Amino acid sequence: MVQTISPALARRIALAAQGFGRPAPAPGAAAPGIRQLGALVDRLALLQIDSVNVFERSHYVPAFSRLGPYDKAQLDRLSSGANPRLTEYWVHEASLIPVDDWPLFRWRMQAYRDKAAADDAHWSQENAPMLAWLRNELAANGPMRASAIEHDANKNRGPWWGWSDVKIGLETLFRWGDVVSGGRERFERVYALPEQVFSPELLDRDVPAADAHRVLIAQAARAHGIGTVTDLADYFRLRTEPARAAIAELEDAGELLPVQVPGWGRNGAPGAAWLHRDARLPRRVNAAAVLSPFDPVVWERARAQRLFGFHYRIEIYTPKEKRRFGYYVLPVLLGDTLVGRVDLKNDRQAGALRVQASWAEDAAPADTATRLAEVLRSTAAWQGLSGIEVAPRGNLAAGLTAELAR
């Protein structure tokens, strides 16, 4: 008989799998370092990257949400240097992943390459000389940023290859796996030939597509704790049918356990889901954090609605007059519930964390403003900001202002 998991337990399982609910660091404890950050990335399997910097680059925030204040340079160290532990690829959008997982996406690289070869109108079809030149540039000069290569193109070849051509070419080769990330400089990706960054053993590792899907679904299930087919497939942007096949194999092996969760099906009926065999089933999760809009807890909006009853979307792409909650809105996690949202801006020039809007959900607990104030104090300190300014917008603004004044 298929086990039934209550929605409340499913929510706690999901948060525990994501690294929430651990004891808070003791006062005066050392800040999380390389070991803790590496373990977190191994748990999550990826950190999604986004260029928006109004508050903080998205890949830095999940570690802060789970571990508390840390030195961002320590995370940078994991993806740079002679032997990086993290690299970048298109997995759930552009993401940092463990270097050892890079071969798991060879099938995707080949799919990008095959699609380009089959499309006579694809940019690469008419720009093969450009792609060859880019490879030669990297071979001759070592890892380089696109802007540096573009500068060389104009200096050595004339103005007929500009930024857009260089960038398109490098991104095409990056998708194909012909070039890889060599880290970042001022957030600009450094491109490298694979042999300039990865070991021969890694480059020789070939993982068949079916095997790769099975490993990736297993990673997604560990990271989610519990999830539907859609949840598990979405973690690495896998297609539904190969994801189903991988789930079936992992179920047969006993790694995934079929369960049902009331309310997760259509029209409020119980829905099919899978529980990872190693998932913790905590009786209580007491988190206190703001979440990046690209955090795995909320990036799949239907899952956030299912788990927390929380309707969420990032409104940076919405015209200002149509925004409901603000521009760069971060969900607020207290206990095991998403209780509100704050529109944050890091005003680096003024040295202030600006709360441009703050909202509580209808069922938010009475101490939401009190607990959120502590989270924001920690956030400002992590960002090196000396003050917090709360704008009078949102149903939580007055209470938050009062708490921060204490």
C-alpha positions in Angstrom: 0.0 0.0 0.0 1.3 3.5 -0.9 2.2 5.6 2.1 0.3 8.9 2.7 2.4 11.9 3.6 0.5 14.8 5.1 1.0 18.2 3.4 2.6 19.6 6.6 5.1 16.7 6.8 5.9 17.1 3.1 6.7 20.7 3.7 9.1 19.9 6.5 10.7 17.1 4.5 11.3 19.6 1.6 12.8 22.2 3.8 15.0 19.7 5.7 16.3 18.3 2.4 17.2 21.8 1.4 19.3 22.3 4.5 16.9 24.3 6.7 16.1 23.5 10.3 19.7 22.9 11.4 20.8 24.4 14.8 21.8 28.1 14.4 25.5 28.8 14.9 26.4 29.6 18.5 27.3 33.2 19.3 30.9 33.8 18.4 31.2 30.7 16.2 33.4 31.0 13.2 31.7 31.9 10.0 30.9 29.0 7.6 33.9 28.3 5.4 34.9 26.2 2.4 34.0 22.9 4.0 30.4 24.0 4.9 29.9 25.8 1.6 31.1 22.8 -0.4 28.8 20.5 1.6 25.9 22.8 0.9 26.4 22.8 -2.8 26.7 19.0 -2.7 23.4 18.9 -0.9 21.6 21.3 -3.3 23.5 20.0 -6.4 23.5 23.5 -8.0 23.3 27.2 -7.3 21.4 29.2 -10.0 23.2 32.2 -11.3 21.4 35.5 -12.3 22.8 38.8 -13.3 20.4 41.0 -11.3 22.3 42.7 -8.5 19.8 45.1 -7.0 20.2 43.2 -3.7 22.8 40.5 -4.2 23.7 38.1 -6.9 21.4 35.1 -6.7 24.0 32.4 -6.3 25.3 33.9 -3.0 22.0 34.1 -1.3 21.1 30.4 -0.7 24.2 29.8 1.4 23.3 32.9 3.6 19.7 31.7 3.9 20.8 28.3 5.3 24.2 28.9 7.0 24.0 32.6 8.0 26.6 35.3 7.3 29.7 34.0 5.5 32.5 35.4 3.4 31.4 35.4 -0.3 35.1 35.2 -1.4 35.0 31.6 0.1 32.3 30.6 -2.3 34.2 32.3 -5.2 37.2 30.2 -4.3 35.2 27.0 -4.9 34.7 28.0 -8.6 38.2 29.4 -9.4 41.8 28.6 -9.2 43.8 25.7 -10.7 41.5 22.9 -9.3 38.0 24.4 -8.9 35.4 22.3 -7.1 32.5 24.1 -8.9 32.0 24.9 -12.6 29.1 26.4 -14.6 26.7 25.0 -17.1 23.1 25.2 -18.3 21.4 22.9 -15.8 18.5 24.7 -14.2 19.2 27.8 -16.2 22.9 29.0 -15.8 24.1 27.4 -12.6 27.2 26.5 -10.5 27.5 22.7 -10.2 30.2 20.4 -8.8 32.9 19.8 -11.3 32.4 16.1 -11.1 28.9 16.5 -12.3 29.9 18.2 -15.6 30.0 14.9 -17.6 26.4 14.2 -16.6 25.4 16.8 -19.1 27.3 15.6 -22.1 24.0 14.3 -23.6 22.7 17.9 -23.4 25.8 19.3 -24.9 25.5 16.8 -27.8 21.8 17.7 -28.2 22.6 21.4 -28.6 25.3 20.5 -31.1 23.0 18.2 -33.1 20.2 20.8 -33.1 22.6 23.4 -34.5 23.9 21.0 -37.2 20.4 20.2 -38.3 19.3 23.9 -38.6 20.7 25.6 -41.8 19.7 29.0 -40.3 21.6 28.4 -37.0 24.2 31.1 -36.3 27.0 28.5 -36.1 26.4 27.3 -39.7 27.6 30.6 -41.2 30.2 31.3 -38.5 32.4 28.2 -38.4 35.6 30.4 -39.0 34.6 32.5 -36.0 34.3 29.4 -33.8 37.6 28.1 -35.0 39.3 31.4 -34.3 37.8 31.5 -30.8 39.2 28.1 -30.0 42.6 29.1 -31.3 42.5 32.3 -29.2 41.9 30.3 -26.0 44.5 27.7 -27.0 47.1 30.4 -27.5 46.3 32.7 -24.6 44.6 30.6 -22.0 41.3 31.4 -20.3 39.9 34.8 -21.3 36.8 36.9 -20.7 34.7 37.7 -23.8 35.5 41.4 -23.5 39.3 40.6 -23.7 38.8 38.4 -26.8 36.6 41.0 -28.4 39.4 43.6 -27.8 41.8 41.2 -29.5 39.5 40.7 -32.4 39.2 44.5 -33.1 43.0 44.9 -32.6 44.2 42.0 -34.6 41.4 41.4 -37.1 39.7 44.7 -37.6 36.2 45.8 -36.4 34.3 43.1 -38.3 34.0 40.8 -35.3 32.4 42.7 -32.4 31.2 42.0 -28.9 28.0 40.3 -30.1 29.8 37.9 -32.4 32.4 37.0 -29.8 29.8 36.5 -27.1 27.4 34.5 -29.3 30.3 32.3 -30.4 31.6 31.7 -26.9 28.1 30.9 -25.6 27.6 28.5 -28.5 30.8 26.7 -27.7 29.9 26.8 -24.0 26.6 25.0 -24.7 28.3 22.4 -26.8 30.9 21.8 -24.1 33.8 22.9 -26.4 34.6 25.6 -23.9 33.9 25.7 -20.2 33.9 28.2 -17.4 37.3 29.2 -15.9 35.6 31.2 -13.1 34.5 34.8 -13.2 36.1 38.2 -13.0 33.8 41.1 -11.9 31.0 38.7 -12.6 32.1 38.3 -16.3 32.5 34.6 -17.2 36.1 33.5 -18.0 36.0 31.0 -20.9 38.5 28.2 -21.2 39.1 25.1 -23.2 38.1 22.0 -21.2 41.7 20.7 -20.9 42.8 24.0 -19.4 40.5 23.5 -16.4 39.5 19.9 -16.1 41.5 16.8 -15.4 42.1 14.2 -18.1 40.1 11.7 -15.9 37.0 14.0 -15.9 37.3 14.7 -19.7 37.5 10.9 -20.4 34.3 10.2 -18.4 31.4 9.4 -20.7 28.0 8.9 -19.1 25.2 7.5 -21.3 22.1 9.7 -21.4 19.9 7.2 -19.5 22.5 6.7 -16.8 22.9 10.5 -16.5 19.2 11.0 -16.1 19.1 8.4 -13.4 21.8 10.1 -11.4 20.3 13.5 -11.9 16.8 12.4 -10.8 18.4 10.8 -7.8 20.2 14.1 -7.0 16.9 16.1 -7.5 15.1 13.7 -5.2 17.8 14.1 -2.5 17.7 17.9 -2.8 13.9 18.1 -2.8 13.3 15.3 -0.3 9.9 14.7 -1.8 8.5 15.7 -5.1 6.2 15.0 -8.1 7.4 13.9 -11.5 7.3 17.6 -12.5 9.3 18.7 -9.5 12.0 16.1 -10.0 12.3 16.7 -13.7 12.3 20.5 -13.4 15.3 20.5 -11.0 17.7 19.9 -13.9 15.2 20.9 -16.7 14.8 17.3 -17.9 12.1 16.1 -20.2 9.2 14.3 -18.6 9.5 10.9 -20.3 13.1 10.2 -19.6 12.5 11.5 -16.0 9.7 9.0 -15.6 11.9 6.2 -16.8 14.6 7.2 -14.3 12.1 7.5 -11.5 10.8 4.0 -12.3 14.3 2.5 -12.2 15.1 4.3 -8.9 11.8 3.1 -7.4 12.7 -0.5 -8.4 16.1 -0.1 -6.7 14.5 1.2 -3.6 16.0 4.7 -3.7 12.7 6.4 -4.3 9.6 5.4 -2.4 6.2 6.1 -4.0 3.9 8.1 -1.7 0.8 10.2 -2.0 0.1 13.7 -0.6 -3.4 14.9 0.0 -4.1 18.0 -2.1 -1.3 17.5 -4.5 -3.5 16.0 -7.2 -6.0 17.7 -9.5 -8.9 19.5 -7.8 -7.5 18.9 -4.4 -7.3 15.1 -4.7 -4.3 13.1 -3.3 -1.3 13.3 -5.7 1.5 10.9 -6.6 4.9 11.8 -5.3 8.2 10.2 -4.5 10.1 10.3 -1.2 13.9 9.8 -1.2 14.8 6.9 1.1 17.3 9.1 3.0 15.0 12.1 3.4 14.6 13.3 7.0 11.1 13.4 8.4 11.4 16.2 11.0 8.7 16.9 13.5 9.7 20.6 13.5 11.6 23.0 11.3 12.4 26.4 12.7 13.9 28.4 9.9 14.3 32.2 9.7 15.5 33.5 6.3 14.8 35.5 3.2 15.1 33.5 0.0 16.5 34.4 -3.4 13.8 34.4 -6.1 16.0 31.7 -7.7 16.2 29.5 -4.6 15.2 25.9 -5.2 12.5 26.2 -2.5 10.5 28.7 -4.6 11.9 28.6 -8.2 9.1 26.2 -9.4 6.1 28.4 -8.6 3.6 25.6 -8.7 5.6 23.7 -6.1 5.8 26.7 -3.9 2.0 27.0 -4.2 1.5 23.3 -3.4 3.9 23.2 -0.4 3.2 26.6 1.2 0.0 27.9 -0.3 2.3 30.8 -1.5 1.6 32.4 -4.9 4.9 33.9 -6.0 6.5 35.5 -9.0 9.4 37.8 -9.4 8.1 41.2 -10.8 11.3 42.6 -12.2 10.0 41.9 -15.7 6.5 43.4 -14.9 5.9 47.1 -15.8 6.1 49.2 -12.7 2.5 50.2 -12.7 1.4 46.6 -12.7 3.7 45.4 -9.9 1.8 44.2 -6.8 4.6 43.6 -4.3 7.7 45.4 -5.6 10.7 45.0 -7.9 13.1 42.5 -6.4 10.9 40.6 -3.9 12.3 37.9 -1.7 10.0 35.4 0.1 10.3 35.3 3.9 10.6 31.9 5.5 9.8 31.6 9.2 9.4 28.3 10.9 8.3 26.0 8.1 6.1 28.5 6.3 6.5 31.3 3.8 4.9 34.1 5.8 5.6 37.2 3.7 7.8 39.0 1.2 10.2 41.9 1.2 11.4 44.1 -1.7 15.1 44.6 -0.9 17.7 46.9 -2.4 21.3 47.1 -1.4 22.1 50.9 -1.5 25.9 50.5 -1.5 26.6 54.2 -1.9 24.5 55.1 1.1 25.5 52.0 3.1 21.8 51.1 3.7 19.6 48.1 3.2 16.4 49.5 1.8 13.2 47.6 2.4 11.2 49.2 -0.4 8.1 47.2 0.5 7.2 44.6 3.1 4.2 42.3 3.2 2.8 39.6 5.5 0.6 36.8 4.3 -2.9 36.6 5.8 -2.0 33.8 8.1 1.4 35.1 9.2 2.1 34.7 12.9 2.0 37.6 15.2 5.8 37.7 15.7 6.5 38.0 12.0 7.8 41.6 12.2 10.0 40.8 15.3 11.6 37.7 13.7 12.0 39.4 10.3 13.7 42.4 11.9 16.4 40.1 13.2 16.8 38.4 9.8 17.2 41.9 8.2 19.8 43.0 10.8 21.8 39.9 10.0 21.4 40.5 6.3 22.6 44.1 6.5 25.6 43.0 8.5 26.4 40.3 6.0 26.3 42.9 3.2 28.5 45.3 5.2 25.7 47.9 5.5 25.3 50.2 8.5 21.6 50.9 8.4 18.2 49.6 7.4 15.6 51.9 5.9 11.9 50.7 5.7 9.7 52.4 3.2 6.0 52.8 4.2 4.7 50.4 1.7 3.0 47.1 2.5 1.0 45.8 5.4 4.1 44.8 7.4 6.0 48.1 7.0 4.7 49.8 10.2 5.4 46.8 12.4 8.8 46.2 10.9 9.8 49.9 11.3 8.8 49.7 15.0 10.8 46.5 15.6 13.9 47.9 13.9 13.7 51.0 16.0 14.0 49.0 19.3 
